[in-house]
Amino acid sequence: MKRHLLFILVLISELAKAQQPPVKINGIPQLLYWENSPISVSLKAGVLEIEAGAKTDMFRDPNVTYNTDNAPKLMFVPDKDFVLSATIEHSFVNKWDAGALVMKADSLNWIKFCFERDYLGYRRIVSVVTKDVSDDANAQSVNENFAHFKIAKADNVVTLYVSTDGKKWLLIRHLQFNTDKEIKVGFLAQSPVGQRCKVKFSNIKYEAKKIKDPYAGN
């Protein structure tokens, strides 16, 4: 009887996680919806925390040996032109643990802009642009457990920025992203080889605007 009751409680818990309600974040005009459920989520005083479970990732290996898109993502439909920024912070416990800003048209066309523990153990700025298969571009390492990330879309051009102080922004990537499909953008947590990874997103800011100078980011 106890085992039966435990099974029912676990089942209820799993169903609850699979049906995460939409989230409202101050400053973002749209409701945000889940694509893949997290282990846990909290939103307090504008700080979003997403906890990813084991073997969660979003990547399409150029060798076509590893294709997955099961990382929890909290997404919304942005304006045609927009700027989204957030401070990303986590503990960098396992290789490839990461928090990211993500922009997605479909399963074959997306951008993941990560703060990731790399294969050498460094806290790394990583951008992944996927057009059928993923590239994987490593930028500089960061000494702290947090960094500031920004993604800007102006027509069909997307620009990615990072900052260590939230004031001076470094352009990491500048590319065309062509699609006729509706785009979603939002927040991702992943733990490809670990058991879990809790990521904190703070200083979340969204603006419906077209940047004038991609090198200045405004």
N, C-alpha and C positions, 0 to 999 in steps of 0.2 A: 504493500500500500504506500509506504514512504517513497519507494523507488518510483512508483507510478506518479505520485504527486510531484516529485522532483522533476520528472520528465515533462509534466504539464507546465511547471513554472519556467523551465528552460525554454520550452516551445513558445510560451507567451513572451518571454524576453526577446527571443529571436524575431518573432513577428513584430514586436514593437520597434526593434532596431531597423527592420526592413521597411517600416512605414514611418520614417522620420518626417515630422511635419515641416512645412516651409519655414524659413527664417527671415525675419526683418532686421536689417542692420541700418542704423541711423546714417543718413547721408547717401544711401543707395536707394533710388526711387522704386526699384522693383523688388518683389519677393524673391528670395533665393531658394532653389529646390535642390534636393540631393540627387546625385548620380553616384550610386554605390554608398551604402550606409557605413558610417564610422562605428568604432567601438563605443565612443562617447563623444559628446559635443557640449560645449557651454558657451554662453554669450552673456558677459557681464560688463557693464560700463563700457560698451563698445569694443571689448576685447573678445575675439572669437578663438576658441580652442577646439581643434579637431584631432581626434585620436584614431590613427589608422591601425588596423590589425596586421597579422602576419601575412607575408607574401603578397603585399599590396603594391601595385606598381602601375605605371602608364608608359609603355615603351613598345616600339616596333623595331626589333633588331635589324640592322642592315644585312646581317647574315641570314635573316629570316628563320632563326632558330628559336626566337623568344618573342612572342607577341601577346601582350596583356593590357587590359584597361580596367582593372578592378579597384584602383585606389579611390577612396572616398573624395568626392568633389562637391562643393557647395556652389551652385552656379546661378547666374541670372542673365537675362537678355539685355545687353547694353544698347546705348544709342549708336548710330552709325559711326560717329567719331566720339572718342572718349579717352579719358586718362584714369587709370586705376592704380592706386599705390597702397602699400601696407608694409609694416615692419614684420619680418618673419623671424621667429625664434623657436629653437628646440634644443635638445640635449646632445645630439650627435652621438648616439650610443652605438649604432650599428652601421656598417657599410651601406651606403646608398639610402639611409634614412634621409627624408627631405620634407620640407614644406615648399609650396610653390604657388605662384599665380599662374593660372591656366586659361587659355583661350581655345575654344573648340568649335569647329563647324560640323565634323562627323568623326567616325572612328579612324579615318585615314588622313585627316587634315586637322592638325592642332599644334599649339605651342605650349610648352611647359617651361616655366622660368623658375628655377629651383635654387634653394639654399640647401646644399646637400653635403653629407659626409662622403668624400670620394674614396676611391679604392686604395689611396695612400693614407687615409685617415684625416685628411685636411677638411676644414670647413670651406666648401667650394661654391662659387657662383657658377651655375650650370644652366645652359639654355638648350632645349631640345625642340627642334622644328621638324615636324612630321608632315611629309607629303608622300603618302603611301608607306614609306619607311622613315624611320627616325634618323636624324643626325644627332650627335651628342658633343656639344662644344663646351669645353671647360675654360672658364675665365679665371680671374685671380682668386686666391684664398683669402679668408678673413680670420682675424684672431679671435673675435668675439663670437658668442652664440647667437647673435642677432645681426641683421642687416636690413636696409630699407630697399624695397623693390618697387619698380614702376613699369607699367606696360601702357603704351599709348597707341591708339589706332587713328589714323588720318586717311580717309578714303580706303585704299587697298594697301596702305603701307603701315607696318607695325614696327615700333621701336621699343627696345627693352633697356632699362636703366637700373643701376644699382648705386647706393650711397651708404657710406659708413656713418654719416652724421645727419642724414635727412635733409641736407641743404645743398651740397654739391653733388650733382648727379653725373655718373659716368655712363656713356653710351656703350652698351654691351653688344647689341645686335640691331640691325636696321634692314628690313626685308619686306618684300611683297607677300601678301597673303590673299590670294584670289579665290573667291568662292561665291556661288550664287545662293548658298544655304544660309539659314539663320545662324548667327554666331552667338555662343554663350561664353561668359567669362566668369572667373571666380577663384576659389581657393581649394587647394589640394594638400593632402598629407599622404605619405607613403612609407612603407617599411618592407622593401623587397626581400631581404634576408633575415630581418629581425622578427621579434614577436609583436612589437607595437612601436608606434612613434606618435607622441603628442606634440602638436605644433600650435604655437600661439601666433595669431595675427592681430596686431594692434595698429594704432594710428591709421585706420582704414579710411581712405579718402577716394571719392569718385566724382569726376567732373564730366559733363557732356560737352566736350569742346574738341576742336581740332588744334593740335599744337602748331605753332608757326615756325619754330626753329628746332628741328630734331636734335641738334647738337646741344642746345640749351635745355631741351625738354619742356619748353613752355610755349 
